Structures are given as C-alpha cells and as structure tokens.
C-alpha cells in the first residue's frame, strides 16, 4: 500500500531566503516555458499572502491542503510556520513547493518554515522577505491564539486580517471574550472566525421566522432561548463556542445585556438569565447533546420562546441527526402548530469557509458586535 506523502514535505529544501526565491524563480520560468510551448496562458499572479501559524503538524497539514485546494479561486503564496519542529540543532529550515492546475493558468506557492526558535523577532524577520509585496496579507492562526505573546503581536502586525477557528479553542468561554478585548478599538486588523461563518445558515433561518409580519412582535418579547450543541458520547469534549457565538449575535441584535445569573447546567452546559432592553428577563440554556454524525460543538437545534399580545410562541429549528444536511423549522402558537417545513441546512467544509473569508478584506461588524456583546455577558 502506497504511503501518503505529506503536503508539508513536498518541494525543495532551502537554507536561506535567497535560495527560496531563486528556486521559485526557476519554477516560474519552467512553467512559463511550458505554457508557451503548449500555446497555453501564463500563470496568473499571486493575489494574496496567507501566513499560517501552527503548533501542531496536523493543523499545518490541514491548512496547507485547504489553501492549495483554493488556488484556482485565490492564487496565493502560503507561508506555513510550523513551530516546535525541524532538524535538531537548527533554529529553522525551509521548503518551497509550487503547483499549477491542469491548464497551467493558476499557480500556488507554498513555503514551509520548520522552526524551533522561540524568538518572535527571528520569526518575523524570516516571514517578511517571504511575502509577496503589494498584495493583502492574511494570518490564519490555528488553535487558540496566544494573546499577549510577542510572537502573536509581531505576526498580527503583518496582516490586514486575522483568521481563527474557535472550534479549536479548548476553553472558548474564556478565549472568545479575551479575543474581543484584545482587538477592541483595533482599526488596522480585521478579525474573522471560521466557526462564526459556520453559523451563517442558522442565523439566516432564525431571521426568516420574523420576516412574517404577524410573528414580528414576538421578536421583542423573547422570554427564553435554548441552544443545543453536539458532544461525544462520553461528554468529555465540550466545545460550546458556536452556541456562545449564536447567543452573542442574538443579544447584540436585540440589545440584551445586564447578566444577572450564570450557572453551570447539565455537564458542560450553562444557564443564563439576562435582561431585554425593557429589563424583562430572558432565560438562556446552552445544552450539550450527544448527536450522531455531527462534529463536537456544532449547533444541533435552537428553540426561541416568546409571549406577545396574550399569546405564547415557540420558534424551533432542529437539525437532522446522522449527519443530515436538512432541518425542521416549526412555529407553535399556544401549543398548536402554525408552520412546519423542511429546509436545507448545509455543513460547510473548512475550504468553503476559508474561500469566503479570503474574499473579504473589511471588518465583519456583525461578528465584532456579537463578540463584544458576548464578552459583556460572560
């Protein structure tokens, strides 16, 4: 059985920045010559830089493959920083790799920096000359960001946009508010979270309930919200980041705040009592559930309870189990069904999420508001 080759090991090894550039120039010349010989088009220019910071090889592998797969849409140069690995006795080593699609029109350049150094200044000095000038720089920080460290600060200063995935945070209830506080008032670096992007279909479905004029009054008289999120059978891997972000979004859009109670509930869940803008209470329950076919932390269902004009309403979205891409939407008025339908509820792959984020250079103000509100609540 053939052994799978690591994408991090592809290409040529170099011992200096100059060698890297020389090797890439030679690769481009060969590609251009091949294109001319076959009457094809020359390769498209790189349109962005992506710096990847990884402390785990698995994270670096996933990031490298994801960016490479997006090369047709986003021709890029990826600089993969894999810290804590490399030849014994060396602070760092470099490998470079370039590939084209079948038509030879789109190229992807990958440079892997295998680094054992803990020096933030040295890492920065390695990365800067590897970046293609005059194109946007994205920093994809895999795992929880090392906020407050010099390495984090030095790398963030190089980027116009920071990409994180809070699904990888060990303690999102602590890390998300810290992330919000760190970037408060920062107008130079836009912040995005792939886990927030996973919630886009959920946010769209929940908003659709209140597009119906007769149900809109319930939006401003919510009394409770229940959010379920997936856990493994043992209940040991608790990742409530999506549930927390969804709560932050609802609270920000509806001007909820002034948390009055925060209590643990159901092995990893939580029970909040917060206030609406009219100071009436809203009870929020985050509930872990064993859910077949779903990644840990993914939202599995939402139930919104509200009372308005003497009537009680429940607005429910519940995902299919066993990895389905559909959900049931239902509205109950005074316990009686008022609407029920099946809807498409996709689970986007990491590549789809990243492709969307690489198309956006500006800040996501809705996400930042949700994060800031969550910070105030927790």
Secondary structure, 3 states (H helix, E strand, C coil): CCCCCCHHHCCEEECCHHHHHHHHHHHHHHHHHHHHHCCCCCCCCCCEEEEEEECCHHHHHHHHHHHHHCCCCCCEEEEEEEECCCCCCCCEEEEEEEEECCCCCCEEEEEEEEECCCCHHHHHHHHHCCCCCCCEEEEEECCCCCCCCHHHHHHHCCCCEEEECHHHCCCHHHHHHHHHHHHCCCCCCEEEEHHHHHCHHHHHHHHHHCCCHHHHHHHCCEEEEEEEEEECCCCCCCCCHHHHHHHHHHHHHCCCEEEEEEEEECCCEEEEEEECCCCCEEEEEEEEEECCCCCCCCEEEEEEEEEECCEEEEEEEEECCCCCCEEEEEEEECCEEEEEEEEECCCCCHHHHHHHHHCCCCCCHHHHHHHHHHHHHC
